[in-house]
Amino acid sequence: MTSHAVPTTLSEVKTFKRPRIAYAHWLYLAPALILLVTFTYVPVGNMVWYSFHQWDGLDPTMDPAGWQNYVRVFTDEQYWRVFLVSIYYFAASFVQIALALYFAVVLSFSVRFRNLFKGILFFPYLLNGVAVGFVFLYLFQPGGTLDTVLRVAGLGDHTRYWLGDPAVANFSLAGTSVWRFTGLSFVLFLGAIQSIPGEIYEAAGMDGANRWHQVRHLILPGIRPVIGLSAILVVSGSLSVFEIPYIMTGGANGSETFVIQTVTMAFKFHKFGLASAMAVVLLVIVLLVTWLQRKLFPDEKVNLS
């Protein structure tokens, strides 16, 4: 039986080394990994497992269904045609990026009341989605606030059904989504712009570059990775819209999204197996869209010096 010698002299203390613990870095990562696996990967695994069964969410036993739920999702028109509603939010996402980028560029320069405008733009994102839904629900009421403002402005004196007309409802809901989430993209763009060193602007100014030249040749190339990230976020969000249409219309008048339909299948009709299959399909589509965006618009390191 061996024993470790204890250093007694100063020279021995200097040369004494503690035994290295193998894989010590995993000890630091373990808490985060445990939480990630417990609350992300395990639920996703359960969802995939449920999607291959017929289950009402209450019965202790589940009946195997094979690929039946997935076949039903792709072959039954009522389950996939709701993706057409996402086109409205997909188009609105580009409006959101354009507005956020415009305000971020303008407020990155010296403008009066700049901090006030920053707060005004970011404030809608801080609001709860339920509160936003109820605020715009009153705004879009027939004869409500929006109709009154349009009447005062001389843009019409008749009542419009902003949420009751299937031809207009999705435009109203997509506009509400733009109002709420523009602040998030704005903060991302503004932070990226402010990370560009000020010396570069000074050098460009000495070379005769005006504001437009700075935006075109310095700001836009410098924040290209952030623009790509924002595009991934808004496109993925347009495919999984839930809060605003669910609160404001409940999916009525042609405004039902894929997520609303999934929730309805699970908690109204108690078809948890089918709802899980729909959720898995949505997850795969979002991952595929993200992968395509990364392939088509890869991050490039831009040298601004």
C-alpha positions as a Markdown table, in Angstrom:
| # | Residue | x | y | z |
|---|---|---|---|---|
| 1 | Met | 0.0 | 0.0 | 0.0 |
| 2 | Thr | 1.6 | 3.3 | -1.1 |
| 3 | Ser | 1.4 | 6.7 | 0.6 |
| 4 | His | 1.8 | 10.1 | -0.9 |
| 5 | Ala | 4.8 | 12.0 | 0.5 |
| 6 | Val | 4.0 | 15.4 | 2.0 |
| 7 | Pro | 6.4 | 18.2 | 1.0 |
| 8 | Thr | 8.3 | 19.5 | 4.0 |
| 9 | Thr | 10.9 | 21.9 | 2.5 |
| 10 | Leu | 10.3 | 25.1 | 0.5 |
| 11 | Ser | 11.8 | 23.6 | -2.6 |
| 12 | Glu | 9.6 | 20.5 | -2.3 |
| 13 | Val | 6.5 | 22.8 | -1.9 |
| 14 | Lys | 7.4 | 24.7 | -5.1 |
| 15 | Thr | 7.7 | 21.5 | -7.1 |
| 16 | Phe | 4.7 | 19.7 | -5.6 |
| 17 | Lys | 1.7 | 19.6 | -7.9 |
| 18 | Arg | -1.8 | 18.5 | -7.2 |
| 19 | Pro | -3.0 | 15.6 | -9.3 |
| 20 | Arg | -5.1 | 16.8 | -12.2 |
| 21 | Ile | -8.7 | 15.7 | -12.3 |
| 22 | Ala | -9.6 | 14.2 | -15.7 |
| 23 | Tyr | -12.5 | 15.8 | -17.5 |
| 24 | Ala | -12.8 | 18.5 | -14.8 |
| 25 | His | -14.4 | 20.8 | -17.4 |
| 26 | Trp | -17.5 | 18.5 | -17.5 |
| 27 | Leu | -18.1 | 19.2 | -13.8 |
| 28 | Tyr | -18.6 | 22.9 | -14.6 |
| 29 | Leu | -20.8 | 22.1 | -17.6 |
| 30 | Ala | -22.9 | 19.4 | -15.8 |
| 31 | Pro | -25.5 | 21.8 | -14.2 |
| 32 | Ala | -26.3 | 23.5 | -17.5 |
| 33 | Leu | -26.3 | 20.2 | -19.4 |
| 34 | Ile | -28.6 | 18.6 | -16.9 |
| 35 | Leu | -31.1 | 21.5 | -17.2 |
| 36 | Leu | -30.8 | 21.5 | -21.0 |
| 37 | Val | -31.4 | 17.8 | -21.3 |
| 38 | Thr | -34.2 | 17.7 | -18.7 |
| 39 | Phe | -36.3 | 20.6 | -20.0 |
| 40 | Thr | -35.4 | 20.5 | -23.7 |
| 41 | Tyr | -34.3 | 17.2 | -25.1 |
| 42 | Val | -36.4 | 14.9 | -22.9 |
| 43 | Pro | -39.7 | 16.8 | -23.7 |
| 44 | Val | -38.8 | 16.7 | -27.4 |
| 45 | Gly | -38.1 | 13.0 | -27.2 |
| 46 | Asn | -41.4 | 12.4 | -25.4 |
| 47 | Met | -43.2 | 14.5 | -28.1 |
| 48 | Val | -41.7 | 12.3 | -30.9 |
| 49 | Trp | -42.7 | 9.2 | -28.9 |
| 50 | Tyr | -46.3 | 10.4 | -28.5 |
| 51 | Ser | -46.5 | 11.2 | -32.3 |
| 52 | Phe | -46.3 | 7.5 | -33.1 |
| 53 | His | -49.3 | 6.7 | -30.8 |
| 54 | Gln | -53.0 | 7.4 | -30.5 |
| 55 | Trp | -53.5 | 9.0 | -27.0 |
| 56 | Asp | -56.1 | 11.3 | -25.5 |
| 57 | Gly | -53.8 | 12.6 | -22.8 |
| 58 | Leu | -55.7 | 10.9 | -20.0 |
| 59 | Asp | -55.6 | 7.2 | -20.6 |
| 60 | Pro | -52.7 | 5.5 | -18.9 |
| 61 | Thr | -52.1 | 3.4 | -22.0 |
| 62 | Met | -51.3 | 4.5 | -25.5 |
| 63 | Asp | -52.2 | 2.6 | -28.7 |
| 64 | Pro | -49.4 | 2.4 | -31.3 |
| 65 | Ala | -50.2 | 4.2 | -34.5 |
| 66 | Gly | -47.0 | 3.9 | -36.5 |
| 67 | Trp | -46.8 | 6.6 | -39.2 |
| 68 | Gln | -50.5 | 7.1 | -39.3 |
| 69 | Asn | -50.5 | 10.5 | -37.6 |
| 70 | Tyr | -47.8 | 11.9 | -40.0 |
| 71 | Val | -49.6 | 10.5 | -43.1 |
| 72 | Arg | -52.8 | 12.3 | -41.9 |
| 73 | Val | -50.9 | 15.6 | -41.4 |
| 74 | Phe | -49.5 | 15.5 | -45.0 |
| 75 | Thr | -52.6 | 14.1 | -46.8 |
| 76 | Asp | -55.5 | 15.9 | -45.1 |
| 77 | Glu | -55.9 | 19.4 | -46.5 |
| 78 | Gln | -57.3 | 20.9 | -43.3 |
| 79 | Tyr | -53.9 | 20.3 | -41.5 |
| 80 | Trp | -51.5 | 21.8 | -44.0 |
| 81 | Arg | -53.5 | 24.5 | -45.7 |
| 82 | Val | -53.2 | 26.6 | -42.5 |
| 83 | Phe | -49.6 | 27.1 | -43.5 |
| 84 | Leu | -50.9 | 29.6 | -46.1 |
| 85 | Val | -51.7 | 31.9 | -43.2 |
| 86 | Ser | -48.0 | 32.0 | -42.4 |
| 87 | Ile | -47.4 | 33.8 | -45.7 |
| 88 | Tyr | -48.9 | 37.0 | -44.3 |
| 89 | Tyr | -46.5 | 36.9 | -41.3 |
| 90 | Phe | -43.6 | 35.9 | -43.6 |
| 91 | Ala | -44.2 | 39.0 | -45.7 |
| 92 | Ala | -44.6 | 41.1 | -42.6 |
| 93 | Ser | -41.3 | 39.8 | -41.2 |
| 94 | Phe | -39.4 | 41.6 | -44.0 |
| 95 | Val | -41.3 | 44.8 | -43.2 |
| 96 | Gln | -40.3 | 44.4 | -39.6 |
| 97 | Ile | -36.6 | 43.9 | -40.5 |
| 98 | Ala | -36.7 | 47.0 | -42.9 |
| 99 | Leu | -38.3 | 49.2 | -40.2 |
| 100 | Ala | -36.0 | 48.0 | -37.5 |
| 101 | Leu | -32.9 | 48.5 | -39.7 |
| 102 | Tyr | -34.0 | 52.0 | -40.7 |
| 103 | Phe | -34.6 | 53.2 | -37.2 |
| 104 | Ala | -31.4 | 51.6 | -36.0 |
| 105 | Val | -29.3 | 53.4 | -38.6 |
| 106 | Val | -31.0 | 56.7 | -38.0 |
| 107 | Leu | -30.7 | 56.5 | -34.2 |
| 108 | Ser | -27.1 | 55.4 | -34.4 |
| 109 | Phe | -26.2 | 58.9 | -35.4 |
| 110 | Ser | -26.6 | 62.0 | -33.3 |
| 111 | Val | -30.3 | 62.8 | -33.3 |
| 112 | Arg | -32.3 | 64.9 | -30.9 |
| 113 | Phe | -34.3 | 62.8 | -28.3 |
| 114 | Arg | -32.5 | 59.7 | -29.5 |
| 115 | Asn | -32.8 | 57.9 | -26.1 |
| 116 | Leu | -36.6 | 58.7 | -26.0 |
| 117 | Phe | -37.1 | 57.2 | -29.5 |
| 118 | Lys | -35.1 | 54.1 | -28.5 |
| 119 | Gly | -37.4 | 53.6 | -25.5 |
| 120 | Ile | -40.5 | 54.1 | -27.6 |
| 121 | Leu | -39.4 | 51.6 | -30.2 |
| 122 | Phe | -38.4 | 48.9 | -27.7 |
| 123 | Phe | -41.3 | 49.3 | -25.3 |
| 124 | Pro | -43.9 | 47.2 | -27.3 |
| 125 | Tyr | -41.6 | 44.2 | -27.1 |
| 126 | Leu | -41.6 | 44.5 | -23.3 |
| 127 | Leu | -45.4 | 44.2 | -23.1 |
| 128 | Asn | -47.0 | 40.8 | -22.5 |
| 129 | Gly | -48.5 | 39.2 | -25.6 |
| 130 | Val | -51.9 | 38.9 | -24.0 |
| 131 | Ala | -51.9 | 42.6 | -23.2 |
| 132 | Val | -50.9 | 43.5 | -26.8 |
| 133 | Gly | -53.7 | 41.3 | -28.1 |
| 134 | Phe | -56.3 | 43.0 | -26.0 |
| 135 | Val | -55.1 | 46.5 | -26.8 |
| 136 | Phe | -55.3 | 45.9 | -30.6 |
| 137 | Leu | -58.6 | 44.0 | -30.1 |
| 138 | Tyr | -60.1 | 47.3 | -29.0 |
| 139 | Leu | -58.2 | 49.2 | -31.7 |
| 140 | Phe | -59.7 | 47.1 | -34.5 |
| 141 | Gln | -63.2 | 47.0 | -33.2 |
| 142 | Pro | -65.9 | 48.1 | -35.7 |
| 143 | Gly | -66.3 | 51.8 | -35.1 |
| 144 | Gly | -63.5 | 51.7 | -32.6 |
| 145 | Thr | -60.3 | 53.7 | -32.2 |
| 146 | Leu | -58.8 | 53.0 | -35.7 |
| 147 | Asp | -62.1 | 53.7 | -37.5 |
| 148 | Thr | -62.4 | 57.0 | -35.5 |
| 149 | Val | -58.9 | 58.1 | -36.4 |
| 150 | Leu | -59.5 | 57.3 | -40.1 |
| 151 | Arg | -62.8 | 59.2 | -40.0 |
| 152 | Val | -61.2 | 62.3 | -38.4 |
| 153 | Ala | -58.4 | 62.1 | -41.0 |
| 154 | Gly | -60.9 | 62.0 | -43.8 |
| 155 | Leu | -59.9 | 58.6 | -45.0 |
| 156 | Gly | -63.4 | 57.1 | -44.9 |
| 157 | Asp | -66.6 | 57.4 | -42.9 |
| 158 | His | -67.8 | 53.8 | -43.0 |
| 159 | Thr | -67.2 | 51.0 | -40.4 |
| 160 | Arg | -64.6 | 48.4 | -41.3 |
| 161 | Tyr | -64.4 | 44.9 | -40.0 |
| 162 | Trp | -60.7 | 44.7 | -39.5 |
| 163 | Leu | -60.9 | 41.3 | -37.7 |
| 164 | Gly | -64.2 | 40.0 | -39.0 |
| 165 | Asp | -63.5 | 40.2 | -42.7 |
| 166 | Pro | -61.4 | 37.2 | -43.8 |
| 167 | Ala | -59.8 | 39.3 | -46.6 |
| 168 | Val | -58.5 | 41.8 | -44.0 |
| 169 | Ala | -58.1 | 39.9 | -40.8 |
| 170 | Asn | -54.6 | 38.4 | -41.5 |
| 171 | Phe | -53.3 | 41.8 | -42.6 |
| 172 | Ser | -54.4 | 43.3 | -39.3 |
| 173 | Leu | -52.9 | 40.5 | -37.2 |
| 174 | Ala | -49.6 | 40.6 | -39.2 |
| 175 | Gly | -49.5 | 44.4 | -38.6 |
| 176 | Thr | -49.9 | 43.8 | -34.9 |
| 177 | Ser | -47.1 | 41.4 | -34.9 |
| 178 | Val | -44.8 | 43.9 | -36.7 |
| 179 | Trp | -45.7 | 46.5 | -34.1 |
| 180 | Arg | -44.8 | 44.2 | -31.2 |
| 181 | Phe | -41.5 | 42.6 | -32.5 |
| 182 | Thr | -39.9 | 45.5 | -34.4 |
| 183 | Gly | -38.2 | 46.5 | -31.1 |
| 184 | Leu | -36.4 | 43.2 | -30.8 |
| 185 | Ser | -34.8 | 43.5 | -34.2 |
| 186 | Phe | -34.1 | 47.2 | -33.6 |
| 187 | Val | -32.1 | 46.4 | -30.5 |
| 188 | Leu | -30.1 | 43.7 | -32.3 |
| 189 | Phe | -29.3 | 46.0 | -35.2 |
| 190 | Leu | -28.5 | 49.0 | -32.9 |
| 191 | Gly | -26.1 | 47.0 | -30.8 |
| 192 | Ala | -24.3 | 45.7 | -33.8 |
| 193 | Ile | -24.0 | 49.2 | -35.3 |
| 194 | Gln | -22.6 | 50.6 | -32.1 |
| 195 | Ser | -20.0 | 47.8 | -31.9 |
| 196 | Ile | -18.3 | 49.2 | -35.1 |
| 197 | Pro | -15.3 | 51.3 | -33.9 |
| 198 | Gly | -15.8 | 55.0 | -34.1 |
| 199 | Glu | -12.4 | 55.5 | -35.7 |
| 200 | Ile | -13.7 | 53.9 | -38.8 |
| 201 | Tyr | -16.4 | 56.5 | -39.1 |
| 202 | Glu | -13.8 | 59.3 | -38.6 |
| 203 | Ala | -11.5 | 57.9 | -41.3 |
| 204 | Ala | -14.5 | 57.6 | -43.7 |
| 205 | Gly | -15.5 | 61.2 | -43.0 |
| 206 | Met | -11.9 | 62.4 | -43.6 |
| 207 | Asp | -12.1 | 60.6 | -47.0 |
| 208 | Gly | -15.2 | 62.4 | -47.9 |
| 209 | Ala | -17.8 | 59.7 | -47.2 |
| 210 | Asn | -21.3 | 61.1 | -46.4 |
| 211 | Arg | -23.9 | 59.4 | -44.2 |
| 212 | Trp | -25.2 | 57.3 | -47.1 |
| 213 | His | -21.7 | 56.1 | -48.0 |
| 214 | Gln | -21.2 | 55.1 | -44.3 |
| 215 | Val | -24.4 | 53.2 | -44.2 |
| 216 | Arg | -23.8 | 51.4 | -47.5 |
| 217 | His | -20.1 | 50.6 | -47.1 |
| 218 | Leu | -19.6 | 50.4 | -43.4 |
| 219 | Ile | -22.8 | 49.7 | -41.4 |
| 220 | Leu | -24.5 | 47.2 | -43.7 |
| 221 | Pro | -21.4 | 45.0 | -44.3 |
| 222 | Gly | -20.5 | 45.3 | -40.6 |
| 223 | Ile | -23.8 | 44.0 | -39.3 |
| 224 | Arg | -24.5 | 41.4 | -42.0 |
| 225 | Pro | -24.2 | 38.5 | -39.5 |
| 226 | Val | -26.8 | 40.1 | -37.2 |
| 227 | Ile | -29.1 | 40.7 | -40.2 |
| 228 | Gly | -28.9 | 37.0 | -41.0 |
| 229 | Leu | -29.6 | 36.1 | -37.4 |
| 230 | Ser | -32.6 | 38.4 | -37.3 |
| 231 | Ala | -33.9 | 36.9 | -40.6 |
| 232 | Ile | -33.7 | 33.4 | -39.0 |
| 233 | Leu | -35.6 | 34.6 | -36.0 |
| 234 | Val | -38.4 | 36.4 | -37.8 |
| 235 | Val | -38.9 | 33.7 | -40.4 |
| 236 | Ser | -39.0 | 31.0 | -37.8 |
| 237 | Gly | -41.4 | 33.1 | -35.8 |
| 238 | Ser | -43.7 | 33.6 | -38.8 |
| 239 | Leu | -44.1 | 29.8 | -39.0 |
| 240 | Ser | -45.0 | 29.4 | -35.3 |
| 241 | Val | -47.3 | 32.4 | -34.7 |
| 242 | Phe | -49.7 | 31.8 | -31.8 |
| 243 | Glu | -50.3 | 34.5 | -29.2 |
| 244 | Ile | -51.7 | 37.4 | -31.2 |
| 245 | Pro | -54.2 | 35.5 | -33.5 |
| 246 | Tyr | -55.3 | 33.2 | -30.7 |
| 247 | Ile | -56.1 | 36.1 | -28.4 |
| 248 | Met | -57.6 | 38.4 | -31.0 |
| 249 | Thr | -59.6 | 36.0 | -33.2 |
| 250 | Gly | -59.2 | 32.6 | -31.8 |
| 251 | Gly | -58.3 | 31.4 | -35.3 |
| 252 | Ala | -61.6 | 32.5 | -36.7 |
| 253 | Asn | -62.2 | 34.2 | -40.1 |
| 254 | Gly | -59.4 | 32.4 | -41.8 |
| 255 | Ser | -56.7 | 33.4 | -39.3 |
| 256 | Glu | -56.0 | 30.0 | -37.8 |
| 257 | Thr | -52.3 | 29.2 | -37.8 |
| 258 | Phe | -50.6 | 25.8 | -37.6 |
| 259 | Val | -49.8 | 26.3 | -33.9 |
| 260 | Ile | -53.4 | 27.2 | -33.0 |
| 261 | Gln | -54.6 | 24.1 | -34.9 |
| 262 | Thr | -52.1 | 22.0 | -33.0 |
| 263 | Val | -53.2 | 23.3 | -29.6 |
| 264 | Thr | -56.9 | 22.8 | -30.6 |
| 265 | Met | -56.2 | 19.2 | -31.6 |
| 266 | Ala | -54.5 | 18.5 | -28.2 |
| 267 | Phe | -56.6 | 20.3 | -25.7 |
| 268 | Lys | -60.0 | 20.5 | -27.4 |
| 269 | Phe | -60.3 | 17.3 | -29.3 |
| 270 | His | -57.8 | 15.4 | -27.0 |
| 271 | Lys | -55.8 | 14.0 | -29.9 |
| 272 | Phe | -52.4 | 14.3 | -28.4 |
| 273 | Gly | -50.7 | 11.8 | -30.7 |
| 274 | Leu | -51.8 | 13.8 | -33.8 |
| 275 | Ala | -51.0 | 17.1 | -32.2 |
| 276 | Ser | -47.5 | 15.8 | -31.3 |
| 277 | Ala | -47.0 | 14.7 | -34.9 |
| 278 | Met | -48.0 | 18.2 | -36.1 |
| 279 | Ala | -45.5 | 19.7 | -33.6 |
| 280 | Val | -42.7 | 17.5 | -34.9 |
| 281 | Val | -43.5 | 18.5 | -38.4 |
| 282 | Leu | -43.3 | 22.2 | -37.5 |
| 283 | Leu | -40.0 | 21.6 | -35.7 |
| 284 | Val | -38.5 | 19.9 | -38.7 |
| 285 | Ile | -39.7 | 22.7 | -41.0 |
| 286 | Val | -38.2 | 25.4 | -38.8 |
| 287 | Leu | -34.9 | 23.5 | -38.6 |
| 288 | Leu | -34.9 | 23.1 | -42.4 |
| 289 | Val | -35.6 | 26.7 | -43.0 |
| 290 | Thr | -32.9 | 27.7 | -40.6 |
| 291 | Trp | -30.4 | 25.4 | -42.3 |
| 292 | Leu | -31.3 | 26.7 | -45.8 |
| 293 | Gln | -30.8 | 30.3 | -44.6 |
| 294 | Arg | -27.4 | 29.5 | -43.2 |
| 295 | Lys | -26.4 | 27.8 | -46.5 |
| 296 | Leu | -27.8 | 30.5 | -48.7 |
| 297 | Phe | -26.6 | 33.4 | -46.5 |
| 298 | Pro | -23.5 | 32.2 | -44.6 |
| 299 | Asp | -21.8 | 34.4 | -42.1 |
| 300 | Glu | -18.8 | 36.3 | -43.5 |
| 301 | Lys | -16.2 | 38.0 | -41.5 |
| 302 | Val | -16.0 | 41.5 | -42.8 |
| 303 | Asn | -12.8 | 43.4 | -42.4 |
| 304 | Leu | -13.6 | 47.1 | -41.9 |
| 305 | Ser | -10.1 | 48.2 | -41.1 |
